[in-house]
């Protein structure tokens, strides 16, 4: 079956427009000095930053698993135990932005990762 010349021409035009549109979107009218300061001040604290701070708090406060789970769940996050008393636990390898994985020794959270 032969491709119609009109369809091929329209497809080619669409590709050219997409490439040109992408190049225009990447260009900047400023030297970059102003945009860096503007984006830094406009960027709110990310959820990952909040979760990292929560992880650090759980470890620094030597929270029990129950207390750490309660803190995480009250903030809308889920938890799981990755290692228990030095023994790796069966966990999935998927990444979830709303999950903490705890390393637990003697009922205390000693390590915490996101995902």
LUMTOR-944892 format. One record per atom (N, C-alpha, C): residue number from 1; atom name; x, y negated, z. Coordinates in steps of 0.2 Angstrom, whole numbers, always signed. Layout:
BEGIN
+-------+--------+-------+-------+-------+
! ketor ! markol !    c1 !    c2 !    c3 !
+-------+--------+-------+-------+-------+
!   NUM !     CA !     X !     Y !     Z !
...
+-------+--------+-------+-------+-------+
This chain:
BEGIN
+-------+--------+-------+-------+-------+
! ketor ! markol !    c1 !    c2 !    c3 !
+-------+--------+-------+-------+-------+
!     1 !      N !    +4 !    +6 !    +0 !
!     1 !     CA !    +0 !    +0 !    +0 !
!     1 !      C !    +4 !    -6 !    +0 !
!     2 !      N !    +3 !   -11 !    -4 !
!     2 !     CA !    +6 !   -17 !    -5 !
!     2 !      C !    +4 !   -23 !    +0 !
!     3 !      N !    +8 !   -26 !    +3 !
!     3 !     CA !    +6 !   -32 !    +7 !
!     3 !      C !    +4 !   -38 !    +2 !
!     4 !      N !    -1 !   -41 !    +4 !
!     4 !     CA !    -3 !   -47 !    +0 !
!     4 !      C !    +2 !   -53 !    +1 !
!     5 !      N !    +4 !   -56 !    -4 !
!     5 !     CA !    +8 !   -62 !    -3 !
!     5 !      C !    +6 !   -67 !    +2 !
!     6 !      N !    -1 !   -69 !    +2 !
!     6 !     CA !    -3 !   -74 !    +6 !
!     6 !      C !    -2 !   -72 !   +13 !
!     7 !      N !    -4 !   -66 !   +15 !
!     7 !     CA !    -3 !   -63 !   +22 !
!     7 !      C !    +5 !   -64 !   +24 !
!     8 !      N !    +9 !   -62 !   +20 !
!     8 !     CA !   +16 !   -62 !   +21 !
!     8 !      C !   +18 !   -69 !   +22 !
!     9 !      N !   +16 !   -74 !   +18 !
!     9 !     CA !   +18 !   -81 !   +18 !
!     9 !      C !   +15 !   -84 !   +25 !
!    10 !      N !    +9 !   -82 !   +27 !
!    10 !     CA !    +6 !   -85 !   +33 !
!    10 !      C !   +10 !   -82 !   +39 !
!    11 !      N !   +12 !   -76 !   +39 !
!    11 !     CA !   +16 !   -73 !   +44 !
!    11 !      C !   +22 !   -76 !   +45 !
!    12 !      N !   +26 !   -78 !   +39 !
!    12 !     CA !   +32 !   -81 !   +39 !
!    12 !      C !   +31 !   -88 !   +42 !
!    13 !      N !   +26 !   -92 !   +41 !
!    13 !     CA !   +25 !   -98 !   +43 !
!    13 !      C !   +24 !   -98 !   +51 !
!    14 !      N !   +20 !   -93 !   +53 !
!    14 !     CA !   +19 !   -92 !   +60 !
!    14 !      C !   +25 !   -91 !   +64 !
!    15 !      N !   +30 !   -87 !   +61 !
!    15 !     CA !   +36 !   -86 !   +65 !
!    15 !      C !   +40 !   -92 !   +65 !
!    16 !      N !   +40 !   -96 !   +60 !
!    16 !     CA !   +44 !  -102 !   +60 !
!    16 !      C !   +41 !  -107 !   +65 !
!    17 !      N !   +35 !  -108 !   +65 !
!    17 !     CA !   +32 !  -112 !   +70 !
!    17 !      C !   +33 !  -110 !   +77 !
!    18 !      N !   +33 !  -103 !   +78 !
!    18 !     CA !   +34 !  -101 !   +85 !
!    18 !      C !   +42 !  -102 !   +87 !
!    19 !      N !   +46 !  -102 !   +82 !
!    19 !     CA !   +53 !  -103 !   +84 !
!    19 !      C !   +54 !  -110 !   +85 !
!    20 !      N !   +51 !  -115 !   +81 !
!    20 !     CA !   +52 !  -122 !   +81 !
!    20 !      C !   +49 !  -124 !   +88 !
!    21 !      N !   +43 !  -121 !   +89 !
!    21 !     CA !   +39 !  -123 !   +96 !
!    21 !      C !   +44 !  -121 !  +102 !
!    22 !      N !   +47 !  -116 !  +102 !
!    22 !     CA !   +51 !  -113 !  +107 !
!    22 !      C !   +57 !  -118 !  +108 !
!    23 !      N !   +60 !  -120 !  +102 !
!    23 !     CA !   +66 !  -125 !  +103 !
!    23 !      C !   +64 !  -131 !  +105 !
!    24 !      N !   +58 !  -134 !  +103 !
!    24 !     CA !   +56 !  -140 !  +106 !
!    24 !      C !   +54 !  -140 !  +113 !
!    25 !      N !   +51 !  -134 !  +116 !
!    25 !     CA !   +50 !  -133 !  +123 !
!    25 !      C !   +56 !  -133 !  +127 !
!    26 !      N !   +62 !  -131 !  +124 !
!    26 !     CA !   +68 !  -130 !  +128 !
!    26 !      C !   +72 !  -137 !  +128 !
!    27 !      N !   +70 !  -141 !  +124 !
!    27 !     CA !   +74 !  -148 !  +123 !
!    27 !      C !   +72 !  -152 !  +129 !
!    28 !      N !   +77 !  -157 !  +130 !
!    28 !     CA !   +75 !  -162 !  +136 !
!    28 !      C !   +77 !  -169 !  +133 !
!    29 !      N !   +73 !  -173 !  +135 !
!    29 !     CA !   +74 !  -180 !  +133 !
!    29 !      C !   +79 !  -184 !  +138 !
!    30 !      N !   +80 !  -181 !  +144 !
!    30 !     CA !   +85 !  -184 !  +148 !
!    30 !      C !   +91 !  -181 !  +149 !
!    31 !      N !   +96 !  -184 !  +152 !
!    31 !     CA !  +103 !  -181 !  +153 !
!    31 !      C !  +103 !  -175 !  +158 !
!    32 !      N !   +97 !  -174 !  +162 !
!    32 !     CA !   +97 !  -168 !  +166 !
!    32 !      C !   +98 !  -170 !  +173 !
!    33 !      N !  +101 !  -176 !  +175 !
!    33 !     CA !  +103 !  -178 !  +181 !
!    33 !      C !   +96 !  -180 !  +185 !
!    34 !      N !   +91 !  -183 !  +182 !
!    34 !     CA !   +85 !  -185 !  +185 !
!    34 !      C !   +81 !  -179 !  +186 !
!    35 !      N !   +81 !  -174 !  +182 !
!    35 !     CA !   +76 !  -168 !  +182 !
!    35 !      C !   +78 !  -164 !  +188 !
!    36 !      N !   +85 !  -163 !  +189 !
!    36 !     CA !   +87 !  -159 !  +195 !
!    36 !      C !   +84 !  -161 !  +201 !
!    37 !      N !   +85 !  -168 !  +203 !
!    37 !     CA !   +83 !  -170 !  +209 !
!    37 !      C !   +75 !  -170 !  +209 !
!    38 !      N !   +72 !  -171 !  +204 !
!    38 !     CA !   +64 !  -171 !  +204 !
!    38 !      C !   +62 !  -164 !  +205 !
!    39 !      N !   +65 !  -159 !  +202 !
!    39 !     CA !   +62 !  -152 !  +203 !
!    39 !      C !   +64 !  -150 !  +210 !
!    40 !      N !   +69 !  -152 !  +213 !
!    40 !     CA !   +71 !  -150 !  +220 !
!    40 !      C !   +66 !  -153 !  +225 !
!    41 !      N !   +64 !  -159 !  +224 !
!    41 !     CA !   +60 !  -162 !  +229 !
!    41 !      C !   +53 !  -159 !  +228 !
!    42 !      N !   +51 !  -157 !  +222 !
!    42 !     CA !   +44 !  -155 !  +220 !
!    42 !      C !   +43 !  -148 !  +222 !
!    43 !      N !   +48 !  -144 !  +223 !
!    43 !     CA !   +47 !  -137 !  +223 !
!    43 !      C !   +46 !  -135 !  +231 !
!    44 !      N !   +40 !  -132 !  +232 !
!    44 !     CA !   +38 !  -130 !  +239 !
!    44 !      C !   +42 !  -124 !  +241 !
!    45 !      N !   +42 !  -123 !  +247 !
!    45 !     CA !   +45 !  -117 !  +250 !
!    45 !      C !   +42 !  -111 !  +246 !
!    46 !      N !   +45 !  -106 !  +244 !
!    46 !     CA !   +42 !  -100 !  +240 !
!    46 !      C !   +40 !   -95 !  +245 !
!    47 !      N !   +36 !   -91 !  +243 !
!    47 !     CA !   +33 !   -85 !  +248 !
!    47 !      C !   +39 !   -81 !  +250 !
!    48 !      N !   +44 !   -80 !  +245 !
!    48 !     CA !   +50 !   -76 !  +247 !
!    48 !      C !   +54 !   -79 !  +252 !
!    49 !      N !   +55 !   -86 !  +252 !
!    49 !     CA !   +58 !   -89 !  +258 !
!    49 !      C !   +55 !   -88 !  +264 !
!    50 !      N !   +48 !   -89 !  +264 !
!    50 !     CA !   +44 !   -88 !  +270 !
!    50 !      C !   +45 !   -81 !  +273 !
!    51 !      N !   +45 !   -76 !  +268 !
!    51 !     CA !   +46 !   -69 !  +270 !
!    51 !      C !   +53 !   -67 !  +273 !
!    52 !      N !   +58 !   -71 !  +270 !
!    52 !     CA !   +65 !   -70 !  +272 !
!    52 !      C !   +65 !   -72 !  +280 !
!    53 !      N !   +62 !   -78 !  +281 !
!    53 !     CA !   +62 !   -81 !  +287 !
!    53 !      C !   +59 !   -76 !  +292 !
!    54 !      N !   +53 !   -73 !  +290 !
!    54 !     CA !   +50 !   -69 !  +295 !
!    54 !      C !   +54 !   -63 !  +296 !
!    55 !      N !   +57 !   -60 !  +291 !
!    55 !     CA !   +62 !   -54 !  +292 !
!    55 !      C !   +67 !   -56 !  +297 !
!    56 !      N !   +70 !   -62 !  +296 !
!    56 !     CA !   +76 !   -64 !  +301 !
!    56 !      C !   +73 !   -65 !  +308 !
!    57 !      N !   +67 !   -67 !  +309 !
!    57 !     CA !   +64 !   -68 !  +315 !
!    57 !      C !   +63 !   -61 !  +319 !
!    58 !      N !   +60 !   -56 !  +315 !
!    58 !     CA !   +59 !   -50 !  +317 !
!    58 !      C !   +65 !   -46 !  +320 !
!    59 !      N !   +71 !   -47 !  +316 !
!    59 !     CA !   +77 !   -44 !  +318 !
!    59 !      C !   +80 !   -48 !  +324 !
!    60 !      N !   +80 !   -55 !  +324 !
!    60 !     CA !   +83 !   -59 !  +330 !
!    60 !      C !   +79 !   -58 !  +336 !
!    61 !      N !   +73 !   -57 !  +336 !
!    61 !     CA !   +68 !   -56 !  +342 !
!    61 !      C !   +68 !   -49 !  +344 !
!    62 !      N !   +72 !   -44 !  +340 !
!    62 !     CA !   +72 !   -37 !  +342 !
!    62 !      C !   +65 !   -34 !  +343 !
!    63 !      N !   +60 !   -36 !  +338 !
!    63 !     CA !   +53 !   -34 !  +338 !
!    63 !      C !   +52 !   -27 !  +338 !
!    64 !      N !   +47 !   -24 !  +341 !
!    64 !     CA !   +45 !   -17 !  +340 !
!    64 !      C !   +42 !   -17 !  +334 !
!    65 !      N !   +41 !   -11 !  +331 !
!    65 !     CA !   +38 !    -9 !  +325 !
!    65 !      C !   +31 !   -12 !  +325 !
!    66 !      N !   +28 !   -11 !  +331 !
!    66 !     CA !   +21 !   -13 !  +331 !
!    66 !      C !   +20 !   -21 !  +331 !
!    67 !      N !   +25 !   -24 !  +334 !
!    67 !     CA !   +24 !   -32 !  +334 !
!    67 !      C !   +26 !   -34 !  +327 !
!    68 !      N !   +31 !   -31 !  +324 !
!    68 !     CA !   +33 !   -34 !  +317 !
!    68 !      C !   +27 !   -32 !  +312 !
!    69 !      N !   +24 !   -26 !  +313 !
!    69 !     CA !   +18 !   -25 !  +308 !
!    69 !      C !   +13 !   -30 !  +309 !
!    70 !      N !   +11 !   -31 !  +316 !
!    70 !     CA !    +6 !   -36 !  +317 !
!    70 !      C !    +7 !   -43 !  +315 !
!    71 !      N !   +14 !   -45 !  +315 !
!    71 !     CA !   +16 !   -52 !  +313 !
!    71 !      C !   +15 !   -52 !  +305 !
!    72 !      N !   +17 !   -47 !  +302 !
!    72 !     CA !   +17 !   -47 !  +295 !
!    72 !      C !   +10 !   -46 !  +292 !
!    73 !      N !    +6 !   -42 !  +295 !
!    73 !     CA !    -1 !   -41 !  +293 !
!    73 !      C !    -5 !   -47 !  +294 !
!    74 !      N !    -4 !   -51 !  +300 !
!    74 !     CA !    -8 !   -57 !  +301 !
!    74 !      C !    -6 !   -62 !  +296 !
!    75 !      N !    -1 !   -62 !  +292 !
!    75 !     CA !    +1 !   -66 !  +287 !
!    75 !      C !    -1 !   -64 !  +280 !
!    76 !      N !    -4 !   -58 !  +280 !
!    76 !     CA !    -6 !   -56 !  +273 !
!    76 !      C !    -1 !   -51 !  +270 !
!    77 !      N !    +4 !   -49 !  +273 !
!    77 !     CA !    +9 !   -44 !  +270 !
!    77 !      C !    +8 !   -37 !  +273 !
!    78 !      N !   +11 !   -32 !  +269 !
!    78 !     CA !   +10 !   -25 !  +271 !
!    78 !      C !   +17 !   -23 !  +273 !
!    79 !      N !   +18 !   -17 !  +276 !
!    79 !     CA !   +24 !   -15 !  +279 !
!    79 !      C !   +25 !    -8 !  +278 !
!    80 !      N !   +31 !    -5 !  +278 !
!    80 !     CA !   +33 !    +2 !  +278 !
!    80 !      C !   +39 !    +3 !  +281 !
!    81 !      N !   +41 !    +9 !  +283 !
!    81 !     CA !   +47 !   +10 !  +286 !
!    81 !      C !   +52 !   +14 !  +281 !
!    82 !      N !   +57 !   +11 !  +280 !
!    82 !     CA !   +62 !   +13 !  +275 !
!    82 !      C !   +67 !   +18 !  +278 !
!    83 !      N !   +69 !   +17 !  +284 !
!    83 !     CA !   +74 !   +21 !  +288 !
!    83 !      C !   +71 !   +21 !  +295 !
!    84 !      N !   +71 !   +27 !  +298 !
!    84 !     CA !   +69 !   +28 !  +305 !
!    84 !      C !   +74 !   +32 !  +309 !
!    85 !      N !   +77 !   +28 !  +314 !
!    85 !     CA !   +83 !   +31 !  +317 !
!    85 !      C !   +89 !   +34 !  +313 !
!    86 !      N !   +90 !   +30 !  +308 !
!    86 !     CA !   +95 !   +32 !  +303 !
!    86 !      C !   +94 !   +37 !  +298 !
!    87 !      N !   +88 !   +39 !  +298 !
!    87 !     CA !   +85 !   +44 !  +293 !
!    87 !      C !   +81 !   +41 !  +288 !
!    88 !      N !   +83 !   +41 !  +281 !
!    88 !     CA !   +79 !   +38 !  +276 !
!    88 !      C !   +72 !   +41 !  +276 !
!    89 !      N !   +67 !   +37 !  +275 !
!    89 !     CA !   +60 !   +40 !  +274 !
!    89 !      C !   +58 !   +40 !  +267 !
!    90 !      N !   +53 !   +44 !  +265 !
!    90 !     CA !   +51 !   +45 !  +258 !
!    90 !      C !   +47 !   +38 !  +257 !
!    91 !      N !   +50 !   +34 !  +252 !
!    91 !     CA !   +46 !   +28 !  +250 !
!    91 !      C !   +47 !   +28 !  +242 !
!    92 !      N !   +42 !   +24 !  +239 !
!    92 !     CA !   +42 !   +23 !  +232 !
!    92 !      C !   +47 !   +18 !  +230 !
!    93 !      N !   +49 !   +18 !  +224 !
!    93 !     CA !   +54 !   +13 !  +221 !
!    93 !      C !   +51 !    +7 !  +218 !
!    94 !      N !   +44 !    +6 !  +218 !
!    94 !     CA !   +41 !    +0 !  +216 !
!    94 !      C !   +42 !    -6 !  +220 !
!    95 !      N !   +42 !   -12 !  +217 !
!    95 !     CA !   +43 !   -18 !  +220 !
!    95 !      C !   +37 !   -21 !  +221 !
!    96 !      N !   +35 !   -23 !  +227 !
!    96 !     CA !   +29 !   -27 !  +229 !
!    96 !      C !   +31 !   -34 !  +232 !
!    97 !      N !   +29 !   -39 !  +230 !
!    97 !     CA !   +31 !   -46 !  +232 !
!    97 !      C !   +28 !   -47 !  +239 !
!    98 !      N !   +23 !   -43 !  +241 !
!    98 !     CA !   +20 !   -44 !  +248 !
!    98 !      C !   +21 !   -39 !  +253 !
!    99 !      N !   +27 !   -35 !  +252 !
!    99 !     CA !   +29 !   -30 !  +257 !
!    99 !      C !   +36 !   -31 !  +260 !
!   100 !      N !   +36 !   -29 !  +266 !
!   100 !     CA !   +42 !   -28 !  +270 !
!   100 !      C !   +44 !   -21 !  +271 !
!   101 !      N !   +50 !   -19 !  +270 !
!   101 !     CA !   +52 !   -12 !  +272 !
!   101 !      C !   +57 !   -13 !  +278 !
!   102 !      N !   +55 !    -9 !  +283 !
!   102 !     CA !   +59 !   -10 !  +290 !
!   102 !      C !   +64 !    -4 !  +290 !
!   103 !      N !   +70 !    -6 !  +293 !
!   103 !     CA !   +74 !    -1 !  +296 !
!   103 !      C !   +73 !    -1 !  +304 !
!   104 !      N !   +71 !    +5 !  +306 !
!   104 !     CA !   +69 !    +5 !  +313 !
!   104 !      C !   +74 !   +10 !  +317 !
!   105 !      N !   +76 !    +7 !  +323 !
!   105 !     CA !   +80 !   +12 !  +328 !
!   105 !      C !   +77 !   +11 !  +334 !
!   106 !      N !   +76 !   +17 !  +337 !
!   106 !     CA !   +73 !   +17 !  +344 !
!   106 !      C !   +67 !   +12 !  +345 !
!   107 !      N !   +63 !   +12 !  +339 !
!   107 !     CA !   +56 !    +8 !  +340 !
!   107 !      C !   +57 !    +1 !  +338 !
!   108 !      N !   +63 !    -1 !  +337 !
!   108 !     CA !   +65 !    -9 !  +336 !
!   108 !      C !   +67 !   -10 !  +329 !
!   109 !      N !   +64 !   -15 !  +326 !
!   109 !     CA !   +66 !   -17 !  +319 !
!   109 !      C !   +73 !   -20 !  +319 !
!   110 !      N !   +78 !   -16 !  +316 !
!   110 !     CA !   +85 !   -18 !  +316 !
!   110 !      C !   +87 !   -21 !  +309 !
!   111 !      N !   +83 !   -20 !  +304 !
!   111 !     CA !   +84 !   -22 !  +297 !
!   111 !      C !   +77 !   -23 !  +293 !
!   112 !      N !   +77 !   -27 !  +288 !
!   112 !     CA !   +71 !   -29 !  +285 !
!   112 !      C !   +73 !   -31 !  +278 !
!   113 !      N !   +69 !   -29 !  +273 !
!   113 !     CA !   +70 !   -31 !  +266 !
!   113 !      C !   +63 !   -32 !  +263 !
!   114 !      N !   +63 !   -36 !  +258 !
!   114 !     CA !   +57 !   -38 !  +254 !
!   114 !      C !   +56 !   -33 !  +249 !
!   115 !      N !   +50 !   -32 !  +247 !
!   115 !     CA !   +48 !   -28 !  +242 !
!   115 !      C !   +46 !   -21 !  +243 !
+-------+--------+-------+-------+-------+
